Amino acid sequence: MKIGFIGLGNVGAKLAGNLMNNGFDLAVRELDKSLAQPFIDRGAAWAESPKELVEMVDLVITCLPSPTACSQVMEAEDGILAGIGPGKLWMEMSTTDESEVRRLCEMVIAKGGEALESPVSGGCHRAATGNISILVGGERATFEKALPVLTVLGRRVLHTGEIGSASVLKVMTNYLATVNLVSLAEALTVAKKAGLDLNTTYEAIKISSGTSFVHETESQVILNGSRDISFTMDLVIKDVGLFDSWSQEVGVPLELSPLVLDIFKDGAERYGPRELSPNIIRRLEDVAGVKVLAPGFPTEMVDDEPPAIGAEVIPKGREV
């Protein structure tokens, strides 16, 4: 299967790299060709437009920063929809709006192609090792067709049901992670101000009922000072905003979601929209007059799961 990839940013480049590492024939397209050059140097084909790319491949993957960017790549005069048809499969791996991905998938299917939404979860460091989780919405037969690719890209792959279901679940999980990040920022700042040893604080949380995936990854980058998980405040605002809008559409008045959204909007205004998301803790550091760092803390995140090529596939309906 020949694969085309559009969107070689923080996550996309790592996913595309996994495909090349595992022997897939790859073609690439990027607005900034310099981002594609490392792939071209390794033998990937270059396409001058999304239309040209989809005509070269069996499966085209998009991994883009916003629903607007995806719509432009799909619907431009030389976009994916201009070249897609029978025998072609489009797989959207961005975190996007449920109604928008459904609309675009319907347009692909109307032209005789097949479509899946496949947002990823777990962070850039796991995307690089093939340990990321992938939520997949779409027809089961199409899911099965894409499975050999999906199991290279991710350790856990879950078929969530019809188109749109994966996007809803993805923004929900990002919302939950964001709430957890805000609460950890508060806890770590209080610990620092109270004079607790932050290495001990980290370990205490890790072995207690308060631990979580977010603690074991993002607390590390807070305490080691890098603050870098390759995710920025504007992306948090996009994802939590999507969840907040969805909750309003279904008529559930939320309390935490609007508050968390306001916290990150304030953080983006103070420090810039491209500020790294764990630096939301700066709002508290600035007020408390402290810097939340743990001397001697490990400088790199430790992933407790080994790199995996043959991923575990979690069928629809099975509990995780």
Backbone bond lengths (Angstrom), bond angles and torsions (degrees), N, CA, C in turn:
res aa  C-N    CA-C-N  psi(-1)  N-CA   C-N-CA  omega(-1)  CA-C   N-CA-C  phi
1 M - - - 1.460 - - 1.526 109.88 -
2 K 1.315 116.99 125.67 1.458 120.89 176.84 1.525 108.56 -90.90
3 I 1.323 116.19 135.18 1.463 121.67 -172.59 1.522 109.78 -120.30
4 G 1.320 116.01 136.81 1.451 122.47 171.27 1.511 109.98 -107.31
5 F 1.331 117.12 142.40 1.468 120.71 -177.49 1.520 109.22 -131.52
6 I 1.341 115.24 127.41 1.459 122.05 176.88 1.525 108.52 -121.74
7 G 1.340 116.42 122.38 1.462 120.82 179.31 1.515 110.93 110.35
8 L 1.333 116.98 79.20 1.460 122.24 -174.94 1.523 110.94 -103.02
9 G 1.336 115.06 51.44 1.456 121.76 177.18 1.512 111.73 -85.76
10 N 1.331 116.44 -151.52 1.460 120.83 -174.74 1.517 113.38 -56.95
11 V 1.331 116.77 -46.65 1.461 120.79 -179.55 1.525 110.66 -88.42
12 G 1.330 117.22 -45.84 1.452 121.03 -175.35 1.514 113.51 -57.47
13 A 1.331 117.31 -40.72 1.464 120.04 -179.55 1.520 111.35 -62.76
14 K 1.314 116.82 -36.97 1.461 120.38 -179.77 1.521 110.98 -71.84
15 L 1.326 116.86 -39.48 1.467 119.97 177.24 1.531 110.39 -65.08
16 A 1.322 116.67 -44.97 1.460 120.29 178.99 1.529 110.93 -63.58
17 G 1.331 116.29 -37.60 1.457 119.86 177.25 1.513 112.30 -61.91
18 N 1.335 117.14 -39.31 1.460 120.28 177.39 1.524 111.29 -61.68
19 L 1.329 116.12 -39.21 1.469 119.27 178.86 1.529 110.75 -62.97
20 M 1.322 117.29 -45.26 1.461 120.20 178.40 1.529 111.38 -65.10
21 N 1.322 116.49 -40.05 1.466 120.24 -179.96 1.523 111.69 -62.15
22 N 1.321 116.52 -26.06 1.460 120.78 -177.74 1.528 112.68 -103.56
23 G 1.322 116.07 18.30 1.453 120.15 167.97 1.506 117.11 86.27
24 F 1.341 118.15 9.63 1.457 119.25 178.49 1.526 110.60 -75.81
25 D 1.321 115.40 143.77 1.459 122.86 175.56 1.525 107.07 -78.14
26 L 1.329 117.02 116.57 1.463 121.31 -169.39 1.522 111.29 -119.17
27 A 1.332 114.67 140.12 1.461 122.69 168.43 1.518 107.42 -122.97
28 V 1.333 117.96 146.99 1.459 120.88 -172.98 1.522 111.31 -132.93
29 R 1.339 113.60 157.13 1.458 121.82 176.46 1.523 107.78 -147.86
30 E 1.325 116.72 133.94 1.469 123.25 178.44 1.515 108.62 -149.66
31 L 1.321 117.52 146.37 1.458 120.02 172.88 1.530 110.58 -62.31
32 D 1.328 115.88 -39.91 1.453 122.09 177.34 1.528 107.92 -98.62
33 K 1.319 116.46 101.26 1.468 119.91 -174.37 1.526 112.28 -62.16
34 S 1.335 117.47 -24.67 1.465 118.95 179.98 1.528 111.77 -61.46
35 L 1.340 116.76 -29.67 1.460 120.19 177.02 1.517 111.55 -69.64
36 A 1.318 116.28 -27.91 1.470 121.09 179.88 1.516 112.58 -87.24
37 Q 1.341 117.56 -18.01 1.468 120.51 -171.78 1.527 113.53 -57.31
38 P 1.353 119.27 -41.61 1.472 117.75 178.43 1.532 112.84 -59.24
39 F 1.311 117.04 -32.34 1.474 120.57 178.31 1.527 110.67 -75.22
40 I 1.313 115.68 -40.05 1.467 120.16 176.80 1.527 109.80 -61.91
41 D 1.330 116.67 -41.35 1.467 121.13 179.38 1.529 111.62 -62.52
42 R 1.324 116.35 -27.43 1.471 120.24 179.11 1.526 112.65 -90.34
43 G 1.330 117.08 0.19 1.462 119.13 174.86 1.508 115.70 115.35
44 A 1.325 118.23 0.57 1.466 119.64 177.55 1.526 109.97 -71.16
45 A 1.320 116.06 145.48 1.459 121.21 175.69 1.531 109.40 -78.59
46 W 1.322 116.41 152.94 1.455 122.52 178.41 1.523 109.07 -110.31
47 A 1.339 116.67 136.72 1.461 121.71 176.33 1.517 109.28 -113.03
48 E 1.308 116.49 139.34 1.460 121.30 -179.08 1.527 113.03 -78.85
49 S 1.331 116.72 -14.29 1.465 120.70 179.85 1.522 109.02 -156.16
50 P 1.346 117.71 160.83 1.464 119.30 174.28 1.527 112.26 -59.31
51 K 1.324 117.96 -37.21 1.466 121.59 177.79 1.526 110.46 -59.96
52 E 1.322 116.55 -47.47 1.460 120.03 179.06 1.516 111.02 -62.25
53 L 1.333 115.99 -39.29 1.465 119.68 -179.83 1.517 111.32 -61.20
54 V 1.324 117.68 -49.77 1.460 119.88 -175.71 1.527 111.02 -65.67
55 E 1.302 117.18 -28.77 1.470 120.31 177.78 1.525 111.76 -72.10
56 M 1.351 117.30 -19.75 1.460 122.22 -178.54 1.518 113.22 -87.57
57 V 1.348 117.92 -16.54 1.463 120.26 -165.68 1.528 111.73 -128.28
58 D 1.352 114.09 171.84 1.475 121.20 174.20 1.523 111.10 -93.14
59 L 1.337 115.17 -36.30 1.466 121.99 -177.94 1.517 108.51 -129.36
60 V 1.333 116.48 128.23 1.461 119.76 174.74 1.525 108.60 -114.79
61 I 1.343 115.54 130.06 1.458 123.09 -179.00 1.519 108.53 -110.91
62 T 1.336 116.20 134.13 1.458 120.89 171.84 1.522 109.19 -115.23
63 C 1.333 115.67 138.73 1.465 121.88 177.65 1.523 106.61 -141.72
64 L 1.326 115.97 88.85 1.461 122.84 -166.25 1.531 111.26 -121.69
65 P 1.332 117.94 161.66 1.466 119.98 -169.95 1.517 116.49 -78.46
66 S 1.350 118.54 -13.72 1.463 118.95 -175.64 1.518 110.39 -158.02
67 P 1.345 117.14 159.08 1.466 119.85 173.88 1.523 112.49 -57.73
68 T 1.336 117.31 -36.20 1.465 120.67 179.13 1.519 111.27 -62.65
69 A 1.333 116.57 -44.64 1.463 120.28 179.21 1.522 110.95 -62.58
70 C 1.317 116.37 -40.30 1.461 119.91 179.41 1.527 110.80 -64.78
71 S 1.318 116.94 -43.95 1.466 120.51 179.93 1.521 110.99 -61.00
72 Q 1.327 117.06 -38.82 1.458 120.48 179.41 1.524 111.08 -65.07
73 V 1.331 116.84 -43.13 1.466 120.97 179.22 1.533 111.03 -65.60
74 M 1.310 116.23 -35.63 1.461 120.19 -178.65 1.517 112.67 -76.99
75 E 1.352 117.73 -43.37 1.460 120.87 -165.57 1.524 114.96 -105.62
76 A 1.318 118.26 -0.11 1.461 119.94 176.71 1.527 110.10 -62.26
77 E 1.324 115.09 162.60 1.474 119.77 -179.19 1.523 111.33 -56.28
78 D 1.340 116.56 -35.46 1.462 120.85 178.25 1.535 110.31 -109.95
79 G 1.357 115.38 32.78 1.453 121.18 -176.83 1.517 113.46 -86.60
80 I 1.313 115.10 -176.58 1.460 121.60 -176.74 1.523 111.85 -60.32
81 L 1.319 116.77 -42.24 1.468 119.44 -178.04 1.528 112.38 -62.86
82 A 1.321 116.75 -25.42 1.466 120.06 179.02 1.525 111.86 -71.38
83 G 1.339 116.94 -20.07 1.459 119.48 -177.38 1.509 115.37 -115.77
84 I 1.327 117.30 -8.52 1.462 119.49 -174.22 1.520 111.39 -82.76
85 G 1.326 115.71 154.35 1.457 120.88 -179.86 1.515 110.14 -175.71
86 P 1.317 118.19 -164.10 1.471 121.53 -179.41 1.530 111.85 -54.91
87 G 1.316 115.51 138.88 1.456 121.27 -179.67 1.516 114.21 85.59
88 K 1.328 117.25 -1.01 1.465 121.74 -179.38 1.533 109.87 -110.63
89 L 1.326 115.29 144.36 1.463 121.67 179.51 1.525 109.07 -126.87
90 W 1.348 115.91 128.48 1.454 121.79 173.64 1.513 109.43 -105.70
91 M 1.337 116.78 132.10 1.460 121.47 178.45 1.524 108.67 -126.68
92 E 1.314 116.09 115.93 1.462 123.10 179.99 1.516 109.25 -91.67
93 M 1.355 117.83 117.43 1.457 121.95 -177.71 1.516 112.59 -108.75
94 S 1.326 117.59 8.84 1.455 121.40 177.64 1.527 110.13 -78.92
95 T 1.335 115.53 164.04 1.454 121.02 167.18 1.522 106.57 -89.02
96 T 1.319 116.52 114.57 1.458 119.09 -170.21 1.519 111.41 -140.93
97 D 1.311 114.81 -178.33 1.461 122.40 -177.94 1.530 110.39 -81.46
98 E 1.313 115.81 133.50 1.464 121.54 -176.16 1.522 112.68 -57.59
99 S 1.323 117.60 -45.70 1.460 120.17 -177.79 1.523 111.62 -69.03
100 E 1.329 116.48 -34.09 1.462 120.47 179.74 1.523 111.72 -71.02
101 V 1.324 117.25 -43.72 1.463 118.72 179.30 1.526 110.57 -67.02
102 R 1.331 116.88 -34.17 1.462 119.91 176.69 1.539 110.55 -64.39
103 R 1.326 115.91 -42.45 1.462 120.11 179.72 1.527 111.47 -61.42
104 L 1.326 115.82 -46.38 1.458 119.73 -178.58 1.528 111.67 -67.92
105 C 1.321 116.87 -39.17 1.464 119.77 177.89 1.529 110.84 -62.32
106 E 1.320 116.49 -40.30 1.466 119.85 178.55 1.533 110.96 -63.26
107 M 1.325 117.32 -34.86 1.452 120.61 178.17 1.527 111.30 -68.72
108 V 1.327 116.62 -38.51 1.464 120.95 176.40 1.525 110.10 -62.92
109 I 1.318 116.13 -47.32 1.466 121.35 -177.67 1.525 110.63 -64.77
110 A 1.334 117.31 -36.66 1.465 121.17 178.39 1.524 111.98 -63.06
111 K 1.326 117.40 -26.02 1.460 121.76 178.66 1.527 112.60 -91.06
112 G 1.332 116.04 6.71 1.458 120.83 176.68 1.510 115.05 94.17
113 G 1.358 117.50 -1.26 1.456 120.62 178.62 1.519 112.02 -87.77
114 E 1.319 115.92 -177.80 1.461 122.31 176.34 1.519 108.36 -120.38
115 A 1.340 115.90 156.44 1.465 119.48 -174.11 1.523 111.45 -144.67
116 L 1.331 115.13 144.30 1.455 123.61 172.98 1.527 108.90 -137.61
117 E 1.322 116.35 147.81 1.466 121.60 167.05 1.522 106.10 -106.77
118 S 1.332 116.15 130.66 1.467 120.05 -172.84 1.525 111.85 -140.68
119 P 1.327 118.89 60.66 1.473 119.96 179.01 1.526 110.99 -63.96
120 V 1.328 115.42 150.80 1.458 121.44 -175.77 1.523 110.29 -110.85
121 S 1.329 115.60 157.19 1.457 121.09 -179.53 1.521 109.35 -144.95
122 G 1.341 116.16 139.26 1.458 119.86 175.75 1.507 114.67 136.07
123 G 1.329 117.88 -11.58 1.456 119.98 175.95 1.517 113.26 99.94
124 C 1.330 114.46 157.60 1.466 120.88 -175.88 1.526 112.58 -61.93
125 H 1.345 117.22 -36.16 1.462 118.39 -177.54 1.524 111.03 -64.37
126 R 1.340 117.28 -31.14 1.462 119.39 177.39 1.527 111.51 -81.23
127 A 1.322 116.81 -30.69 1.465 118.91 175.17 1.517 110.27 -60.52
128 A 1.333 116.68 -35.35 1.460 121.03 -177.38 1.516 112.66 -69.32
129 T 1.330 117.53 -25.51 1.461 120.55 -175.90 1.522 113.29 -106.95
130 G 1.330 117.62 3.66 1.457 119.85 -178.11 1.512 113.30 77.15
131 N 1.337 117.34 16.19 1.465 121.62 -178.58 1.520 113.22 -98.82
132 I 1.308 117.50 5.78 1.452 120.42 -175.81 1.523 110.68 -72.92
133 S 1.319 116.66 156.91 1.468 121.66 175.05 1.529 109.17 -96.52
134 I 1.326 116.23 145.64 1.458 121.21 -177.64 1.525 109.26 -129.53
135 L 1.326 115.85 126.84 1.459 122.80 174.61 1.524 107.64 -100.64
136 V 1.329 117.07 130.14 1.464 119.93 -171.66 1.525 110.64 -127.27
137 G 1.342 115.94 120.69 1.452 121.87 174.56 1.518 110.62 -109.25
138 G 1.320 115.86 137.92 1.459 120.17 178.46 1.512 111.04 149.11
139 E 1.314 115.92 -179.40 1.457 120.75 179.26 1.525 110.33 -60.32
140 R 1.341 115.53 140.20 1.466 119.54 -178.23 1.533 111.46 -60.57
141 A 1.315 117.72 -39.20 1.465 120.43 -179.38 1.528 110.82 -64.01
142 T 1.323 116.82 -37.54 1.462 120.69 177.68 1.520 110.40 -69.23
143 F 1.317 115.64 -39.96 1.470 121.31 175.51 1.524 110.64 -57.18
144 E 1.330 116.95 -45.99 1.464 120.87 -179.97 1.528 110.96 -63.05
145 K 1.315 116.88 -37.17 1.464 120.99 179.29 1.533 110.96 -63.95
146 A 1.327 116.53 -38.47 1.468 120.65 -177.86 1.522 113.15 -85.55
147 L 1.321 117.74 -6.36 1.460 121.47 -172.19 1.532 114.32 -57.57
148 P 1.331 120.15 -40.19 1.469 118.51 178.33 1.527 113.36 -59.55
149 V 1.323 116.95 -30.41 1.468 121.02 176.55 1.525 109.86 -78.65
150 L 1.318 116.99 -45.86 1.455 121.45 -177.96 1.521 112.18 -59.45
151 T 1.327 117.27 -37.77 1.468 120.25 -177.26 1.517 112.70 -75.82
152 V 1.310 117.97 -14.10 1.464 121.09 169.68 1.525 110.05 -81.14
153 L 1.326 116.02 -37.85 1.457 120.76 -175.53 1.520 113.08 -77.05
154 G 1.325 118.19 -30.29 1.454 120.32 -172.98 1.507 114.27 -139.09
155 R 1.337 115.16 150.37 1.466 121.05 178.68 1.523 111.13 -77.94
156 R 1.313 116.46 -37.63 1.467 120.92 179.30 1.518 108.78 -123.37
157 V 1.304 115.45 127.46 1.457 121.76 -177.53 1.524 107.68 -126.61
158 L 1.330 116.41 123.03 1.461 121.16 -176.41 1.518 110.34 -121.79
159 H 1.340 116.93 120.29 1.459 120.44 173.21 1.527 107.64 -79.38
160 T 1.337 116.49 116.62 1.463 121.32 -171.14 1.520 113.80 -95.59
161 G 1.334 117.99 -8.62 1.464 120.23 -178.59 1.515 111.33 122.41
162 E 1.317 116.23 -143.94 1.457 121.18 -174.54 1.525 111.99 -72.76
163 I 1.344 114.83 165.41 1.455 120.98 176.69 1.536 109.97 -54.24
164 G 1.300 116.72 133.33 1.459 123.26 -179.01 1.509 112.76 106.82
165 S 1.343 116.90 -30.68 1.463 119.81 -176.75 1.523 111.89 -65.84
166 A 1.328 117.73 -39.30 1.467 120.32 -178.49 1.524 111.27 -67.42
167 S 1.331 117.08 -38.56 1.470 119.90 179.65 1.524 111.44 -64.32
168 V 1.326 116.58 -41.54 1.461 120.22 177.84 1.525 110.69 -62.48
169 L 1.332 116.04 -46.40 1.459 119.47 -179.30 1.526 111.77 -65.84
170 K 1.336 117.09 -35.42 1.466 119.79 -179.62 1.528 111.43 -65.99
171 V 1.323 118.28 -46.61 1.465 118.22 -179.74 1.530 110.23 -68.57
172 M 1.324 117.35 -27.99 1.461 119.82 175.10 1.524 110.33 -64.90
173 T 1.328 117.46 -45.05 1.460 119.36 -179.64 1.523 111.21 -67.83
174 N 1.328 117.87 -35.54 1.465 119.72 176.49 1.524 111.39 -66.67
175 Y 1.327 116.39 -36.40 1.468 120.29 175.11 1.530 110.25 -61.65
176 L 1.329 116.86 -46.84 1.461 120.46 -179.71 1.528 111.06 -61.52
177 A 1.331 116.89 -41.69 1.460 120.21 178.34 1.526 111.09 -63.94
178 T 1.322 116.90 -37.07 1.462 120.69 -179.25 1.521 111.49 -67.98
179 V 1.319 117.05 -43.09 1.466 120.39 175.53 1.523 109.89 -57.88
180 N 1.335 115.60 -43.45 1.460 120.32 179.86 1.531 110.59 -62.57
181 L 1.335 117.51 -41.49 1.465 121.03 179.28 1.526 111.20 -61.51
182 V 1.317 117.06 -43.99 1.467 120.67 179.95 1.528 110.56 -63.03
183 S 1.319 117.09 -41.82 1.465 119.74 -179.65 1.527 111.32 -68.28
184 L 1.335 117.12 -36.20 1.466 119.92 176.95 1.525 111.25 -67.36
185 A 1.334 116.62 -38.66 1.460 119.73 176.68 1.525 110.31 -58.67
186 E 1.322 116.88 -42.04 1.463 120.61 178.42 1.526 111.10 -65.35
187 A 1.345 116.54 -46.33 1.460 120.13 -176.82 1.533 111.30 -63.99
188 L 1.328 117.19 -43.60 1.463 120.32 -177.84 1.526 111.79 -68.85
189 T 1.331 116.75 -35.28 1.464 119.12 178.38 1.526 111.06 -69.13
190 V 1.318 116.42 -40.58 1.467 119.97 176.39 1.525 109.97 -62.47
191 A 1.343 117.22 -42.86 1.467 120.71 179.28 1.531 110.85 -60.87
192 K 1.322 116.10 -43.27 1.464 119.93 179.15 1.526 110.90 -63.71
193 K 1.310 117.18 -46.65 1.472 121.26 -178.16 1.527 111.31 -64.94
194 A 1.331 116.05 -31.10 1.468 120.49 -179.88 1.519 112.39 -81.75
195 G 1.330 117.75 -4.11 1.455 120.77 176.46 1.516 115.00 86.07
196 L 1.345 117.78 13.88 1.464 119.96 178.04 1.518 110.74 -74.18
197 D 1.321 115.81 150.37 1.457 121.07 173.95 1.534 108.23 -70.50
198 L 1.332 117.16 123.81 1.465 119.63 -172.39 1.522 112.71 -76.55
199 N 1.338 118.11 -25.74 1.457 119.18 172.66 1.532 110.14 -64.44
200 T 1.330 115.06 -44.79 1.463 119.75 178.13 1.524 110.63 -65.61
201 T 1.331 116.54 -40.14 1.463 120.74 178.11 1.517 110.62 -58.62
202 Y 1.337 116.30 -45.84 1.464 120.08 179.07 1.532 110.64 -57.93
203 E 1.333 116.27 -48.06 1.461 119.54 -177.77 1.530 111.69 -66.50
204 A 1.326 116.83 -36.82 1.467 119.92 179.29 1.525 110.82 -62.34
205 I 1.326 116.01 -43.98 1.468 118.95 177.59 1.524 109.88 -64.44
206 K 1.325 116.40 -41.81 1.466 120.79 -175.57 1.524 112.68 -61.38
207 I 1.333 117.75 -35.32 1.472 119.72 -177.10 1.527 112.28 -96.37
208 S 1.333 116.48 8.65 1.464 120.00 -175.11 1.519 111.66 -113.50
209 S 1.319 114.74 -178.58 1.468 120.56 177.81 1.522 112.26 -68.66
210 G 1.334 117.17 -11.59 1.458 120.55 -179.96 1.511 114.40 -87.03
211 T 1.334 118.02 0.45 1.457 119.32 -175.55 1.525 111.52 -76.79
212 S 1.310 115.57 166.04 1.466 121.62 -178.76 1.520 108.87 -170.62
213 F 1.321 115.59 169.29 1.460 120.61 173.86 1.521 110.43 -59.29
214 V 1.329 117.01 -41.36 1.461 120.36 -178.96 1.526 110.45 -64.06
215 H 1.330 117.17 -42.06 1.460 118.85 177.35 1.517 111.18 -60.39
216 E 1.309 117.28 -46.38 1.463 120.85 -173.89 1.519 112.96 -73.81
217 T 1.329 117.56 -9.53 1.466 120.01 175.18 1.533 110.36 -113.45
218 E 1.316 117.68 -58.99 1.463 119.70 -171.50 1.531 113.15 -77.44
219 S 1.315 118.32 -31.39 1.470 118.14 173.42 1.527 110.15 -62.25
220 Q 1.328 116.49 -33.45 1.465 119.34 178.46 1.525 111.46 -62.04
221 V 1.342 116.39 -46.70 1.473 117.72 -176.62 1.527 111.78 -73.88
222 I 1.335 117.13 -22.56 1.472 119.49 171.69 1.530 109.67 -68.91
223 L 1.321 116.05 -49.45 1.460 120.14 -173.53 1.520 112.75 -73.31
224 N 1.347 118.36 -28.98 1.469 118.43 178.69 1.526 112.62 -87.12
225 G 1.342 116.27 -3.98 1.455 120.72 173.11 1.509 116.00 89.50
226 S 1.342 118.63 -7.83 1.467 118.92 -178.61 1.521 111.24 -74.71
227 R 1.325 115.81 -36.47 1.473 123.41 -179.46 1.536 111.75 57.89
228 D 1.316 117.67 20.50 1.464 120.74 -169.08 1.522 111.58 -112.86
229 I 1.342 115.57 109.56 1.459 120.62 168.17 1.530 109.93 -119.65
230 S 1.332 115.61 18.74 1.478 121.89 179.76 1.523 111.56 58.16
231 F 1.335 116.51 36.84 1.458 121.80 178.08 1.525 107.02 -139.61
232 T 1.313 116.54 136.24 1.462 121.26 -170.64 1.527 112.03 -117.62
233 M 1.334 115.08 166.03 1.460 120.50 -174.43 1.525 112.66 -63.73
234 D 1.322 117.65 -35.22 1.464 118.96 178.86 1.523 111.57 -64.33
235 L 1.339 116.91 -33.50 1.466 120.04 177.84 1.531 111.06 -71.56
236 V 1.330 116.43 -36.84 1.469 119.35 174.60 1.525 110.03 -61.13
237 I 1.316 116.73 -45.43 1.467 120.95 -179.44 1.522 110.39 -61.64
238 K 1.335 116.87 -40.38 1.470 120.03 177.06 1.526 111.00 -60.79
239 D 1.341 116.61 -49.68 1.465 120.36 -173.73 1.524 112.31 -70.02
240 V 1.335 117.01 -46.48 1.470 119.40 179.04 1.523 109.61 -67.14
241 G 1.337 116.63 -34.25 1.467 119.67 175.51 1.513 112.43 -62.27
242 L 1.330 117.21 -39.47 1.469 120.86 176.61 1.529 110.50 -63.02
243 F 1.340 115.90 -43.72 1.469 119.14 178.80 1.519 111.19 -64.26
244 D 1.325 116.56 -42.10 1.459 120.99 -178.84 1.533 110.31 -64.25
245 S 1.324 116.84 -41.43 1.473 120.66 178.23 1.521 110.94 -64.64
246 W 1.319 115.67 -40.86 1.470 119.86 179.09 1.523 110.69 -63.14
247 S 1.342 117.47 -41.28 1.463 119.88 179.67 1.522 111.00 -62.69
248 Q 1.325 116.68 -36.74 1.462 120.32 178.06 1.535 111.26 -68.14
249 E 1.330 115.47 -38.19 1.471 119.53 179.49 1.525 111.65 -62.39
250 V 1.334 116.44 -37.93 1.471 119.10 -178.23 1.526 111.67 -90.43
251 G 1.324 117.09 0.82 1.458 120.64 171.77 1.510 115.34 80.62
252 V 1.335 117.55 33.47 1.467 120.72 176.87 1.531 108.75 -111.73
253 P 1.332 118.28 110.81 1.471 120.68 -179.99 1.523 110.54 -76.78
254 L 1.321 116.48 111.90 1.458 121.30 -176.92 1.518 110.89 -96.95
255 E 1.335 116.04 157.36 1.456 121.84 178.42 1.531 111.89 -110.43
256 L 1.330 117.78 -46.07 1.459 120.85 -177.36 1.525 112.29 -72.26
257 S 1.318 117.12 -41.20 1.465 120.39 -175.26 1.528 112.92 -56.80
258 P 1.348 120.19 -50.90 1.470 119.11 177.72 1.527 112.75 -62.48
259 L 1.332 117.43 -34.18 1.463 121.03 -179.90 1.524 110.65 -66.51
260 V 1.346 116.68 -46.10 1.457 120.98 179.45 1.526 110.30 -63.54
261 L 1.315 116.21 -39.39 1.466 120.28 178.18 1.528 110.46 -61.69
262 D 1.333 117.26 -43.25 1.467 121.04 178.23 1.536 111.56 -64.28
263 I 1.332 117.06 -37.60 1.469 120.76 179.08 1.523 110.26 -61.52
264 F 1.335 117.12 -44.18 1.463 119.46 -178.49 1.530 112.14 -75.96
265 K 1.310 117.70 -30.73 1.464 118.73 173.77 1.528 110.19 -63.93
266 D 1.325 116.06 -39.85 1.456 119.90 176.79 1.525 110.70 -65.66
267 G 1.343 117.00 -41.85 1.458 120.49 177.43 1.515 112.06 -61.21
268 A 1.338 116.76 -42.30 1.470 120.49 179.07 1.523 111.32 -65.33
269 E 1.336 116.79 -35.91 1.465 120.34 178.42 1.529 110.90 -68.99
270 R 1.325 116.33 -37.56 1.470 119.98 -178.37 1.533 112.38 -74.12
271 Y 1.337 115.11 -44.79 1.469 119.62 -167.79 1.532 113.95 -115.30
272 G 1.319 116.42 -5.44 1.456 120.22 179.32 1.516 111.46 104.30
273 P 1.324 117.86 143.22 1.465 121.25 -176.42 1.521 113.84 -64.56
274 R 1.343 117.99 -23.96 1.464 120.70 -179.94 1.521 112.49 -94.45
275 E 1.339 116.96 11.71 1.459 120.51 174.50 1.523 108.85 -65.44
276 L 1.318 117.05 143.00 1.463 121.72 179.32 1.527 110.26 -62.42
277 S 1.331 115.57 137.23 1.467 119.49 -171.78 1.530 114.51 -61.62
278 P 1.346 121.58 -37.06 1.467 118.31 177.90 1.525 113.44 -62.15
279 N 1.328 116.86 -17.86 1.465 119.16 177.91 1.519 112.58 -74.78
280 I 1.326 118.31 9.22 1.456 120.52 169.15 1.537 109.04 -60.51
281 I 1.326 116.26 -22.15 1.467 120.74 177.79 1.531 111.21 -65.28
282 R 1.330 118.58 -19.03 1.469 120.85 179.56 1.525 111.93 -61.31
283 R 1.343 117.23 -30.25 1.466 119.87 177.96 1.531 110.00 -58.32
284 L 1.334 116.29 -39.56 1.459 121.21 -179.97 1.525 111.35 -80.80
285 E 1.332 117.17 -39.46 1.468 120.43 178.07 1.529 110.66 -58.90
286 D 1.327 115.84 -42.87 1.466 119.90 -178.27 1.528 111.42 -62.23
287 V 1.317 116.74 -41.86 1.470 121.14 -178.66 1.522 110.73 -72.77
288 A 1.346 116.41 -40.76 1.468 120.55 -176.18 1.518 112.94 -81.16
289 G 1.341 117.35 -14.35 1.449 120.71 -179.53 1.519 113.64 70.53
290 V 1.339 116.65 34.69 1.469 121.17 -179.91 1.525 109.08 -132.94
291 K 1.335 115.28 163.63 1.456 122.48 170.55 1.516 107.33 -118.66
292 V 1.329 116.38 120.26 1.462 120.63 -174.81 1.527 108.95 -86.31
293 L 1.330 114.50 91.15 1.463 122.76 178.51 1.522 108.26 -135.05
294 A 1.314 116.63 148.18 1.461 121.30 177.56 1.526 108.78 -115.00
295 P 1.323 119.23 108.85 1.468 121.55 -179.25 1.524 111.26 -55.13
296 G 1.337 115.07 132.40 1.454 119.34 177.88 1.501 114.82 79.36
297 F 1.349 116.48 5.15 1.463 118.46 -179.09 1.524 109.08 -68.30
298 P 1.357 118.71 145.10 1.474 120.75 179.77 1.523 111.56 -51.59
299 T 1.315 116.15 141.13 1.464 121.01 -176.29 1.510 112.99 -88.54
300 E 1.326 118.94 -8.36 1.452 120.97 -179.74 1.519 109.44 -130.02
301 M 1.329 115.70 147.63 1.446 120.25 175.18 1.525 109.72 -68.84
302 V 1.294 116.80 142.71 1.457 122.03 177.36 1.510 107.98 -106.67
303 D 1.317 116.12 120.84 1.464 121.37 178.74 1.515 107.80 -95.34
304 D 1.324 116.98 117.46 1.453 119.83 -175.26 1.524 113.47 -79.79
305 E 1.317 117.70 -0.85 1.451 120.47 176.95 1.522 109.03 -106.92
306 P 1.348 118.47 130.76 1.454 119.79 -179.81 1.512 110.95 -69.79
307 P 1.342 117.05 154.07 1.453 119.48 175.69 1.523 110.13 -55.46
308 A 1.327 115.55 140.08 1.454 120.04 -177.15 1.516 110.36 -131.68
309 I 1.309 116.04 137.08 1.456 121.19 175.06 1.520 109.33 -101.91
310 G 1.311 118.07 -51.45 1.458 121.01 177.18 1.510 108.98 -83.19
311 A 1.326 118.27 99.48 1.462 121.32 -171.75 1.512 111.93 -79.56
312 E 1.317 115.38 150.49 1.452 120.52 169.80 1.515 107.74 -70.81
313 V 1.316 116.86 131.36 1.453 121.14 179.57 1.521 108.04 -104.33
314 I 1.315 116.49 123.28 1.458 121.28 -179.18 1.518 108.05 -101.51
315 P 1.316 118.84 107.17 1.476 120.01 -177.38 1.517 111.55 -64.72
316 K 1.337 114.68 158.89 1.448 120.05 176.63 1.529 109.88 -57.43
317 G 1.332 114.54 131.09 1.443 119.00 176.32 1.517 113.56 99.95
318 R 1.326 118.64 -19.54 1.445 119.97 179.47 1.511 110.13 -81.86
319 E 1.310 116.85 137.61 1.456 120.27 -179.35 1.517 110.01 -72.81
320 V 1.325 114.99 144.01 1.459 121.44 175.91 1.509 109.03 -90.88
